[in-house]
Amino acid sequence: MTKATDAELWQRASAGEAAAFGVLFERYARPVYNYCFRRTGDWSTAEDLTSVVFLEAWRRRDSAVLESDSVRPWLLGVATNVVRHRWRTERRHRAALTRLPRERRRN
């Protein structure tokens, strides 16, 4: 049996085939996790972000166009955006906490 290419699996996933997307997840969950971990330094955060990356990939599967035969570069691009969003959210949260009166702060 020939191993399906990423492009073939992506095309099938784009058509709604969850099993094809599952194969892509199995291929790339570890590299995406490692990428997120290297950027956050926290294994729990990296796990959460990996989930978000694949959720976004599933949501955008029918509109995303692969530039190569591999899904990996596209997934890492999504991961970059997810990590940046996380940083922005944390920065905004810290800024909001500094605006609270001292007696109301809880972190």
N, CA, C and O atoms as a printed pandas DataFrame, in Angstrom:
     atom_number atom_name residue_name chain_id  residue_number  x_coord  y_coord  z_coord
0              1         N          MET        A               1    0.835   -1.175    0.000
1              2        CA          MET        A               1    0.000    0.000    0.000
2              3         C          MET        A               1    0.886    1.246    0.000
3              4         O          MET        A               1    1.814    1.355    0.801
4              5         N          THR        A               2    0.598    2.167   -0.886
5              6        CA          THR        A               2    1.358    3.390   -1.013
6              7         C          THR        A               2    0.870    4.409    0.008
7              8         O          THR        A               2   -0.330    4.575    0.226
8              9         N          LYS        A               3    1.818    5.074    0.618
9             10        CA          LYS        A               3    1.493    6.104    1.590
10            11         C          LYS        A               3    0.954    7.338    0.855
11            12         O          LYS        A               3    1.579    7.836   -0.082
12            13         N          ALA        A               4   -0.204    7.818    1.289
13            14        CA          ALA        A               4   -0.827    8.981    0.646
14            15         C          ALA        A               4    0.011   10.224    0.913
15            16         O          ALA        A               4    0.554   10.391    2.005
16            17         N          THR        A               5    0.111   11.086   -0.079
17            18        CA          THR        A               5    0.855   12.334    0.083
18            19         C          THR        A               5    0.024   13.324    0.885
19            20         O          THR        A               5   -1.187   13.165    1.039
20            21         N          ASP        A               6    0.696   14.341    1.387
21            22        CA          ASP        A               6   -0.020   15.398    2.102
22            23         C          ASP        A               6   -1.049   16.066    1.201
23            24         O          ASP        A               6   -2.168   16.351    1.626
24            25         N          ALA        A               7   -0.662   16.311   -0.041
25            26        CA          ALA        A               7   -1.577   16.971   -0.971
26            27         C          ALA        A               7   -2.848   16.139   -1.171
27            28         O          ALA        A               7   -3.952   16.683   -1.203
28            29         N          GLU        A               8   -2.686   14.831   -1.305
29            30        CA          GLU        A               8   -3.860   13.948   -1.465
30            31         C          GLU        A               8   -4.714   13.968   -0.206
31            32         O          GLU        A               8   -5.938   14.076   -0.277
32            33         N          LEU        A               9   -4.063   13.864    0.939
33            34        CA          LEU        A               9   -4.806   13.867    2.202
34            35         C          LEU        A               9   -5.507   15.202    2.419
35            36         O          LEU        A               9   -6.643   15.246    2.893
36            37         N          TRP        A              10   -4.821   16.296    2.069
37            38        CA          TRP        A              10   -5.425   17.620    2.230
38            39         C          TRP        A              10   -6.648   17.773    1.343
39            40         O          TRP        A              10   -7.660   18.338    1.758
40            41         N          GLN        A              11   -6.552   17.268    0.126
41            42        CA          GLN        A              11   -7.686   17.343   -0.797
42            43         C          GLN        A              11   -8.870   16.549   -0.230
43            44         O          GLN        A              11  -10.011   17.009   -0.281
44            45         N          ARG        A              12   -8.596   15.370    0.301
45            46        CA          ARG        A              12   -9.672   14.553    0.888
46            47         C          ARG        A              12  -10.242   15.214    2.145
47            48         O          ARG        A              12  -11.453   15.199    2.368
48            49         N          ALA        A              13   -9.356   15.796    2.966
49            50        CA          ALA        A              13   -9.821   16.491    4.172
50            51         C          ALA        A              13  -10.663   17.705    3.793
51            52         O          ALA        A              13  -11.658   18.008    4.451
52            53         N          SER        A              14  -10.261   18.395    2.733
53            54        CA          SER        A              14  -11.020   19.558    2.258
54            55         C          SER        A              14  -12.418   19.177    1.825
55            56         O          SER        A              14  -13.347   19.982    1.892
56            57         N          ALA        A              15  -12.559   17.938    1.379
57            58        CA          ALA        A              15  -13.867   17.439    0.974
58            59         C          ALA        A              15  -14.669   16.940    2.182
59            60         O          ALA        A              15  -15.800   16.478    2.032
60            61         N          GLY        A              16  -14.076   17.036    3.383
61            62        CA          GLY        A              16  -14.795   16.656    4.592
62            63         C          GLY        A              16  -14.432   15.305    5.166
63            64         O          GLY        A              16  -15.086   14.843    6.101
64            65         N          GLU        A              17  -13.416   14.661    4.637
65            66        CA          GLU        A              17  -13.033   13.339    5.127
66            67         C          GLU        A              17  -12.187   13.489    6.391
67            68         O          GLU        A              17  -11.000   13.807    6.316
68            69         N          ALA        A              18  -12.797   13.261    7.536
69            70        CA          ALA        A              18  -12.133   13.437    8.824
70            71         C          ALA        A              18  -10.949   12.484    8.995
71            72         O          ALA        A              18   -9.950   12.849    9.615
72            73         N          ALA        A              19  -11.049   11.281    8.458
73            74        CA          ALA        A              19   -9.962   10.305    8.605
74            75         C          ALA        A              19   -8.681   10.795    7.926
75            76         O          ALA        A              19   -7.584   10.574    8.439
76            77         N          ALA        A              20   -8.816   11.452    6.789
77            78        CA          ALA        A              20   -7.649   12.002    6.093
78            79         C          ALA        A              20   -7.011   13.106    6.931
79            80         O          ALA        A              20   -5.786   13.194    7.023
80            81         N          PHE        A              21   -7.837   13.938    7.535
81            82        CA          PHE        A              21   -7.320   14.980    8.412
82            83         C          PHE        A              21   -6.633   14.353    9.625
83            84         O          PHE        A              21   -5.617   14.859   10.102
84            85         N          GLY        A              22   -7.187   13.261   10.113
85            86        CA          GLY        A              22   -6.588   12.544   11.240
86            87         C          GLY        A              22   -5.193   12.039   10.924
87            88         O          GLY        A              22   -4.310   12.071   11.781
88            89         N          VAL        A              23   -4.987   11.575    9.704
89            90        CA          VAL        A              23   -3.649   11.128    9.287
90            91         C          VAL        A              23   -2.686   12.308    9.285
91            92         O          VAL        A              23   -1.547   12.177    9.731
92            93         N          LEU        A              24   -3.130   13.451    8.790
93            94        CA          LEU        A              24   -2.290   14.651    8.805
94            95         C          LEU        A              24   -1.972   15.071   10.237
95            96         O          LEU        A              24   -0.852   15.488   10.535
96            97         N          PHE        A              25   -2.952   14.961   11.113
97            98        CA          PHE        A              25   -2.718   15.275   12.520
98            99         C          PHE        A              25   -1.641   14.356   13.085
99           100         O          PHE        A              25   -0.716   14.819   13.754
100          101         N          GLU        A              26   -1.756   13.062   12.820
101          102        CA          GLU        A              26   -0.765   12.112   13.330
102          103         C          GLU        A              26    0.633   12.403   12.776
103          104         O          GLU        A              26    1.626   12.216   13.479
104          105         N          ARG        A              27    0.717   12.849   11.548
105          106        CA          ARG        A              27    2.010   13.173   10.942
106          107         C          ARG        A              27    2.638   14.427   11.533
107          108         O          ARG        A              27    3.854   14.489   11.714
108          109         N          TYR        A              28    1.820   15.419   11.833
109          110        CA          TYR        A              28    2.360   16.735   12.145
110          111         C          TYR        A              28    2.072   17.282   13.537
111          112         O          TYR        A              28    2.496   18.395   13.848
112          113         N          ALA        A              29    1.377   16.550   14.372
113          114        CA          ALA        A              29    1.097   17.050   15.724
114          115         C          ALA        A              29    2.392   17.258   16.500
115          116         O          ALA        A              29    2.548   18.274   17.178
116          117         N          ARG        A              30    3.308   16.326   16.412
117          118        CA          ARG        A              30    4.569   16.449   17.150
118          119         C          ARG        A              30    5.405   17.644   16.664
119          120         O          ARG        A              30    5.862   18.427   17.496
120          121         N          PRO        A              31    5.622   17.815   15.354
121          122        CA          PRO        A              31    6.382   18.995   14.927
122          123         C          PRO        A              31    5.704   20.318   15.292
123          124         O          PRO        A              31    6.381   21.283   15.646
124          125         N          VAL        A              32    4.385   20.368   15.210
125          126        CA          VAL        A              32    3.670   21.591   15.579
126          127         C          VAL        A              32    3.814   21.836   17.077
127          128         O          VAL        A              32    4.051   22.967   17.503
128          129         N          TYR        A              33    3.672   20.781   17.875
129          130        CA          TYR        A              33    3.853   20.901   19.325
130          131         C          TYR        A              33    5.259   21.413   19.644
131          132         O          TYR        A              33    5.416   22.342   20.435
132          133         N          ASN        A              34    6.279   20.809   19.031
133          134        CA          ASN        A              34    7.665   21.225   19.276
134          135         C          ASN        A              34    7.867   22.698   18.913
135          136         O          ASN        A              34    8.530   23.437   19.641
136          137         N          TYR        A              35    7.300   23.110   17.802
137          138        CA          TYR        A              35    7.393   24.498   17.356
138          139         C          TYR        A              35    6.774   25.431   18.410
139          140         O          TYR        A              35    7.372   26.437   18.791
140          141         N          CYS        A              36    5.579   25.081   18.866
141          142        CA          CYS        A              36    4.895   25.901   19.873
142          143         C          CYS        A              36    5.662   25.897   21.194
143          144         O          CYS        A              36    5.756   26.927   21.863
144          145         N          PHE        A              37    6.202   24.752   21.566
145          146        CA          PHE        A              37    6.960   24.666   22.814
146          147         C          PHE        A              37    8.212   25.535   22.763
147          148         O          PHE        A              37    8.534   26.224   23.730
148          149         N          ARG        A              38    8.913   25.500   21.639
149          150        CA          ARG        A              38   10.124   26.325   21.514
150          151         C          ARG        A              38    9.805   27.812   21.623
151          152         O          ARG        A              38   10.651   28.588   22.069
152          153         N          ARG        A              39    8.624   28.218   21.231
153          154        CA          ARG        A              39    8.265   29.625   21.280
154          155         C          ARG        A              39    7.661   30.051   22.615
155          156         O          ARG        A              39    7.707   31.229   22.967
156          157         N          THR        A              40    7.098   29.104   23.357
157          158        CA          THR        A              40    6.461   29.469   24.623
158          159         C          THR        A              40    7.255   29.022   25.840
159          160         O          THR        A              40    7.181   29.656   26.892
160          161         N          GLY        A              41    8.011   27.944   25.712
161          162        CA          GLY        A              41    8.764   27.419   26.843
162          163         C          GLY        A              41    7.896   26.735   27.881
163          164         O          GLY        A              41    8.343   26.494   29.003
164          165         N          ASP        A              42    6.680   26.425   27.525
165          166        CA          ASP        A              42    5.754   25.807   28.470
166          167         C          ASP        A              42    5.026   24.659   27.772
167          168         O          ASP        A              42    4.352   24.862   26.762
168          169         N          TRP        A              43    5.170   23.448   28.323
169          170        CA          TRP        A              43    4.592   22.281   27.642
170          171         C          TRP        A              43    3.073   22.322   27.617
171          172         O          TRP        A              43    2.462   21.915   26.629
172          173         N          SER        A              44    2.455   22.808   28.687
173          174        CA          SER        A              44    0.992   22.860   28.740
174          175         C          SER        A              44    0.443   23.871   27.726
175          176         O          SER        A              44   -0.531   23.596   27.025
176          177         N          THR        A              45    1.075   25.025   27.661
177          178        CA          THR        A              45    0.674   26.036   26.682
178          179         C          THR        A              45    0.870   25.508   25.269
179          180         O          THR        A              45    0.030   25.730   24.397
180          181         N          ALA        A              46    1.980   24.809   25.042
181          182        CA          ALA        A              46    2.248   24.241   23.717
182          183         C          ALA        A              46    1.181   23.224   23.328
183          184         O          ALA        A              46    0.773   23.162   22.168
184          185         N          GLU        A              47    0.731   22.430   24.292
185          186        CA          GLU        A              47   -0.354   21.474   24.002
186          187         C          GLU        A              47   -1.629   22.212   23.613
187          188         O          GLU        A              47   -2.293   21.851   22.641
188          189         N          ASP        A              48   -1.965   23.241   24.373
189          190        CA          ASP        A              48   -3.169   24.026   24.067
190          191         C          ASP        A              48   -3.074   24.662   22.681
191          192         O          ASP        A              48   -4.025   24.623   21.901
192          193         N          LEU        A              49   -1.919   25.244   22.392
193          194        CA          LEU        A              49   -1.744   25.918   21.105
194          195         C          LEU        A              49   -1.761   24.923   19.949
195          196         O          LEU        A              49   -2.263   25.234   18.869
196          197         N          THR        A              50   -1.219   23.736   20.168
197          198        CA          THR        A              50   -1.259   22.698   19.129
198          199         C          THR        A              50   -2.709   22.356   18.795
199          200         O          THR        A              50   -3.065   22.196   17.627
200          201         N          SER        A              51   -3.529   22.248   19.816
201          202        CA          SER        A              51   -4.955   21.988   19.591
202          203         C          SER        A              51   -5.593   23.102   18.781
203          204         O          SER        A              51   -6.380   22.844   17.870
204          205         N          VAL        A              52   -5.256   24.337   19.112
205          206        CA          VAL        A              52   -5.816   25.484   18.404
206          207         C          VAL        A              52   -5.369   25.479   16.946
207          208         O          VAL        A              52   -6.161   25.775   16.051
208          209         N          VAL        A              53   -4.102   25.143   16.706
209          210        CA          VAL        A              53   -3.584   25.088   15.331
210          211         C          VAL        A              53   -4.398   24.114   14.496
211          212         O          VAL        A              53   -4.807   24.442   13.381
212          213         N          PHE        A              54   -4.638   22.919   15.025
213          214        CA          PHE        A              54   -5.369   21.929   14.239
214          215         C          PHE        A              54   -6.858   22.250   14.148
215          216         O          PHE        A              54   -7.509   21.885   13.169
216          217         N          LEU        A              55   -7.393   22.918   15.138
217          218        CA          LEU        A              55   -8.773   23.381   15.033
218          219         C          LEU        A              55   -8.892   24.408   13.914
219          220         O          LEU        A              55   -9.817   24.345   13.103
220          221         N          GLU        A              56   -7.951   25.357   13.869
221          222        CA          GLU        A              56   -7.945   26.357   12.793
222          223         C          GLU        A              56   -7.732   25.694   11.433
223          224         O          GLU        A              56   -8.362   26.076   10.447
224          225         N          ALA        A              57   -6.852   24.709   11.382
225          226        CA          ALA        A              57   -6.612   23.993   10.119
226          227         C          ALA        A              57   -7.896   23.311    9.646
227          228         O          ALA        A              57   -8.225   23.352    8.460
228          229         N          TRP        A              58   -8.611   22.691   10.566
229          230        CA          TRP        A              58   -9.872   22.035   10.195
230          231         C          TRP        A              58  -10.887   23.063    9.704
231          232         O          TRP        A              58  -11.575   22.842    8.707
232          233         N          ARG        A              59  -10.974   24.182   10.410
233          234        CA          ARG        A              59  -11.929   25.227   10.018
234          235         C          ARG        A              59  -11.610   25.822    8.655
235          236         O          ARG        A              59  -12.514   26.168    7.895
236          237         N          ARG        A              60  -10.326   25.941    8.347
237          238        CA          ARG        A              60   -9.915   26.604    7.105
238          239         C          ARG        A              60   -9.539   25.617    6.003
239          240         O          ARG        A              60   -8.988   26.022    4.979
240          241         N          ARG        A              61   -9.824   24.348    6.193
241          242        CA          ARG        A              61   -9.366   23.316    5.258
242          243         C          ARG        A              61   -9.890   23.497    3.836
243          244         O          ARG        A              61   -9.212   23.136    2.874
244          245         N          ASP        A              62  -11.079   24.048    3.701
245          246        CA          ASP        A              62  -11.627   24.180    2.347
246          247         C          ASP        A              62  -11.206   25.477    1.657
247          248         O          ASP        A              62  -11.426   25.633    0.456
248          249         N          SER        A              63  -10.606   26.407    2.399
249          250        CA          SER        A              63  -10.180   27.657    1.774
250          251         C          SER        A              63   -8.659   27.776    1.646
251          252         O          SER        A              63   -8.168   28.609    0.885
252          253         N          ALA        A              64   -7.920   26.959    2.376
253          254        CA          ALA        A              64   -6.456   27.041    2.338
254          255         C          ALA        A              64   -5.919   26.381    1.072
255          256         O          ALA        A              64   -6.389   25.327    0.644
256          257         N          VAL        A              65   -4.932   27.029    0.499
257          258        CA          VAL        A              65   -4.276   26.501   -0.692
258          259         C          VAL        A              65   -2.824   26.209   -0.331
259          260         O          VAL        A              65   -2.093   27.093    0.115
260          261         N          LEU        A              66   -2.422   24.970   -0.529
261          262        CA          LEU        A              66   -1.045   24.588   -0.211
262          263         C          LEU        A              66   -0.102   25.073   -1.296
263          264         O          LEU        A              66   -0.389   24.953   -2.487
264          265         N          GLU        A              67    1.033   25.624   -0.867
265          266        CA          GLU        A              67    2.036   26.111   -1.815
266          267         C          GLU        A              67    3.001   25.004   -2.229
267          268         O          GLU        A              67    3.717   25.135   -3.222
268          269         N          SER        A              68    3.018   23.920   -1.468
269          270        CA          SER        A              68    3.899   22.796   -1.784
270          271         C          SER        A              68    3.126   21.506   -1.553
271          272         O          SER        A              68    1.937   21.524   -1.233
272          273         N          ASP        A              69    3.816   20.396   -1.720
273          274        CA          ASP        A              69    3.167   19.093   -1.505
274          275         C          ASP        A              69    3.036   18.753   -0.029
275          276         O          ASP        A              69    2.361   17.786    0.329
276          277         N          SER        A              70    3.674   19.538    0.829
277          278        CA          SER        A              70    3.643   19.280    2.263
278          279         C          SER        A              70    2.713   20.249    2.974
279          280         O          SER        A              70    2.656   21.432    2.638
280          281         N          VAL        A              71    1.994   19.742    3.946
281          282        CA          VAL        A              71    1.108   20.563    4.760
282          283         C          VAL        A              71    1.903   21.247    5.879
283          284         O          VAL        A              71    1.453   22.242    6.447
284          285         N          ARG        A              72    3.063   20.717    6.185
285          286        CA          ARG        A              72    3.852   21.213    7.314
286          287         C          ARG        A              72    4.124   22.722    7.269
287          288         O          ARG        A              72    3.881   23.388    8.275
288          289         N          PRO        A              73    4.608   23.295    6.173
289          290        CA          PRO        A              73    4.854   24.744    6.189
290          291         C          PRO        A              73    3.594   25.563    6.479
291          292         O          PRO        A              73    3.649   26.567    7.189
292          293         N          TRP        A              74    2.482   25.133    5.935
293          294        CA          TRP        A              74    1.231   25.849    6.179
294          295         C          TRP        A              74    0.824   25.739    7.647
295          296         O          TRP        A              74    0.407   26.723    8.257
296          297         N          LEU        A              75    0.947   24.535    8.209
297          298        CA          LEU        A              75    0.609   24.352    9.617
298          299         C          LEU        A              75    1.509   25.183   10.524
299          300         O          LEU        A              75    1.042   25.747   11.513
300          301         N          LEU        A              76    2.792   25.262   10.193
301          302        CA          LEU        A              76    3.701   26.069   11.011
302          303         C          LEU        A              76    3.392   27.554   10.865
303          304         O          LEU        A              76    3.606   28.323   11.802
304          305         N          GLY        A              77    2.896   27.964    9.714
305          306        CA          GLY        A              77    2.435   29.345    9.552
306          307         C          GLY        A              77    1.231   29.626   10.433
307          308         O          GLY        A              77    1.142   30.679   11.065
308          309         N          VAL        A              78    0.310   28.678   10.469
309          310        CA          VAL        A              78   -0.850   28.816   11.358
310          311         C          VAL        A              78   -0.368   28.866   12.804
311          312         O          VAL        A              78   -0.855   29.670   13.599
312          313         N          ALA        A              79    0.590   28.005   13.142
313          314        CA          ALA        A              79    1.132   27.983   14.509
314          315         C          ALA        A              79    1.766   29.327   14.865
315          316         O          ALA        A              79    1.602   29.808   15.986
316          317         N          THR        A              80    2.479   29.930   13.933
317          318        CA          THR        A              80    3.083   31.242   14.181
318          319         C          THR        A              80    2.015   32.253   14.537
319          320         O          THR        A              80    2.172   33.017   15.490
320          321         N          ASN        A              81    0.939   32.266   13.787
321          322        CA          ASN        A              81   -0.154   33.202   14.049
322          323         C          ASN        A              81   -0.841   32.915   15.380
323          324         O          ASN        A              81   -1.215   33.842   16.099
324          325         N          VAL        A              82   -1.008   31.647   15.709
325          326        CA          VAL        A              82   -1.646   31.272   16.975
326          327         C          VAL        A              82   -0.776   31.704   18.155
327          328         O          VAL        A              82   -1.290   32.225   19.144
328          329         N          VAL        A              83    0.532   31.492   18.058
329          330        CA          VAL        A              83    1.445   31.902   19.132
330          331         C          VAL        A              83    1.435   33.423   19.275
331          332         O          VAL        A              83    1.378   33.935   20.393
332          333         N          ARG        A              84    1.490   34.146   18.164
333          334        CA          ARG        A              84    1.442   35.614   18.229
334          335         C          ARG        A              84    0.152   36.099   18.871
335          336         O          ARG        A              84    0.163   37.036   19.669
336          337         N          HIS        A              85   -0.948   35.467   18.526
337          338        CA          HIS        A              85   -2.232   35.843   19.119
338          339         C          HIS        A              85   -2.204   35.617   20.626
339          340         O          HIS        A              85   -2.701   36.443   21.392
340          341         N          ARG        A              86   -1.630   34.511   21.043
341          342        CA          ARG        A              86   -1.521   34.196   22.476
342          343         C          ARG        A              86   -0.707   35.271   23.199
343          344         O          ARG        A              86   -1.088   35.735   24.274
344          345         N          TRP        A              87    0.431   35.664   22.587
345          346        CA          TRP        A              87    1.266   36.708   23.188
346          347         C          TRP        A              87    0.501   38.019   23.311
347          348         O          TRP        A              87    0.564   38.678   24.349
348          349         N          ARG        A              88   -0.222   38.403   22.260
349          350        CA          ARG        A              88   -1.004   39.645   22.294
350          351         C          ARG        A              88   -2.055   39.592   23.392
351          352         O          ARG        A              88   -2.253   40.561   24.125
352          353         N          THR        A              89   -2.726   38.454   23.499
353          354        CA          THR        A              89   -3.756   38.291   24.518
354          355         C          THR        A              89   -3.158   38.429   25.908
355          356         O          THR        A              89   -3.719   39.113   26.764
356          357         N          GLU        A              90   -2.019   37.778   26.136
357          358        CA          GLU        A              90   -1.374   37.868   27.450
358          359         C          GLU        A              90   -0.909   39.293   27.743
359          360         O          GLU        A              90   -1.049   39.772   28.868
360          361         N          ARG        A              91   -0.365   39.960   26.752
361          362        CA          ARG        A              91    0.094   41.339   26.930
362          363         C          ARG        A              91   -1.094   42.255   27.273
363          364         O          ARG        A              91   -0.986   43.105   28.157
364          365         N          ARG        A              92   -2.206   42.082   26.586
365          366        CA          ARG        A              92   -3.395   42.892   26.864
366          367         C          ARG        A              92   -3.942   42.609   28.262
367          368         O          ARG        A              92   -4.389   43.518   28.961
368          369         N          HIS        A              93   -3.900   41.348   28.656
369          370        CA          HIS        A              93   -4.379   40.967   29.982
370          371         C          HIS        A              93   -3.511   41.624   31.067
371          372         O          HIS        A              93   -4.036   42.185   32.029
372          373         N          ARG        A              94   -2.192   41.552   30.907
373          374        CA          ARG        A              94   -1.292   42.188   31.882
374          375         C          ARG        A              94   -1.527   43.697   31.931
375          376         O          ARG        A              94   -1.545   44.292   33.009
376          377         N          ALA        A              95   -1.706   44.308   30.769
377          378        CA          ALA        A              95   -1.949   45.748   30.724
378          379         C          ALA        A              95   -3.259   46.100   31.435
379          380         O          ALA        A              95   -3.334   47.104   32.143
380          381         N          ALA        A              96   -4.270   45.285   31.247
381          382        CA          ALA        A              96   -5.555   45.529   31.902
382          383         C          ALA        A              96   -5.414   45.402   33.419
383          384         O          ALA        A              96   -6.010   46.180   34.165
384          385         N          LEU        A              97   -4.632   44.431   33.873
385          386        CA          LEU        A              97   -4.424   44.262   35.313
386          387         C          LEU        A              97   -3.721   45.463   35.926
387          388         O          LEU        A              97   -4.017   45.844   37.059
388          389         N          THR        A              98   -2.804   46.055   35.198
389          390        CA          THR        A              98   -2.095   47.222   35.748
390          391         C          THR        A              98   -3.008   48.438   35.865
391          392         O          THR        A              98   -2.720   49.354   36.635
392          393         N          ARG        A              99   -4.093   48.458   35.117
393          394        CA          ARG        A              99   -5.032   49.584   35.196
394          395         C          ARG        A              99   -6.023   49.444   36.351
395          396         O          ARG        A              99   -6.701   50.409   36.702
396          397         N          LEU        A             100   -6.112   48.260   36.940
397          398        CA          LEU        A             100   -7.024   48.060   38.067
398          399         C          LEU        A             100   -6.478   48.736   39.318
399          400         O          LEU        A             100   -5.263   48.813   39.504
400          401         N          PRO        A             101   -7.361   49.222   40.168
401          402        CA          PRO        A             101   -6.894   49.733   41.461
402          403         C          PRO        A             101   -6.183   48.615   42.231
403          404         O          PRO        A             101   -6.564   47.449   42.127
404          405         N          ARG        A             102   -5.179   48.964   42.984
405          406        CA          ARG        A             102   -4.316   47.979   43.653
406          407         C          ARG        A             102   -5.111   46.965   44.483
407          408         O          ARG        A             102   -4.796   45.777   44.429
408          409         N          GLU        A             103   -6.103   47.372   45.231
409          410        CA          GLU        A             103   -6.840   46.454   46.122
410          411         C          GLU        A             103   -7.714   45.462   45.353
411          412         O          GLU        A             103   -8.168   44.480   45.941
412          413         N          ARG        A             104   -7.968   45.684   44.058
413          414        CA          ARG        A             104   -8.809   44.773   43.279
414          415         C          ARG        A             104   -8.009   43.762   42.490
415          416         O          ARG        A             104   -8.601   42.837   41.935
416          417         N          ARG        A             105   -6.698   43.886   42.407
417          418        CA          ARG        A             105   -5.860   42.963   41.636
418          419         C          ARG        A             105   -5.822   41.596   42.277
419          420         O          ARG        A             105   -5.825   41.458   43.500
420          421         N          ARG        A             106   -5.785   40.573   41.412
421          422        CA          ARG        A             106   -5.736   39.189   41.930
422          423         C          ARG        A             106   -4.644   38.378   41.268
423          424         O          ARG        A             106   -4.728   37.151   41.327
424          425         N          ASN        A             107   -3.671   38.923   40.670
425          426        CA          ASN        A             107   -2.588   38.129   40.061
426          427         C          ASN        A             107   -1.296   38.747   40.341
427          428         O          ASN        A             107   -0.261   38.233   39.916
